[in-house]
Amino acid sequence: MQSETPPASDRTAFVIAGVLGATGVALGAFGAHGLKGWLQTVDNGAQRLAWWQTATEYHLWHALLAGILASQIHRFPRLRTGVLLCVVGTLLFSGSLYLMTLTDLRVLGAVTPFGGVAFIVAWLWLVIGTRRA
């Protein structure tokens, strides 16, 4: 039995999901092992560690969603948009929280809700993207 190679766009979506997942795990480990000690010595260290943990949690959940969406692109090509929304959400939501943790620049929190909206729309894209034309 011969298996088909998925089209390049499908493979790209899986690569994106894999990269999101791998970076989420790596950043989570860095937060738990590399940042934790340093954050104990800075102002608002506990709050900043909580930001990092939230960023990592959402990062990983949306890597998983990107993988789910990627697995169905062959049937529903519009799901590519959902994968893109996972990337945008991760960059804006998790990225702003990662940067806030490292810099304590709370103004970056103004970006976080835009990432949250991208995440919400990515989840809704499970419905939108699978509707038949």
Secondary structure, 3 states (H helix, E strand, C coil): CCCCCCCHHHHHHHHHHHHHHHHHHHHHHHHHHHHHHHHCCCCCHHHHHHHHHHHHHHHHHHHHHHHHHHHCCCCCCCHHHHHHHHHHHHHHHHHHHHHHHHHCCHHHHHCHHHHHHHHHHHHHHHHHCCCCC
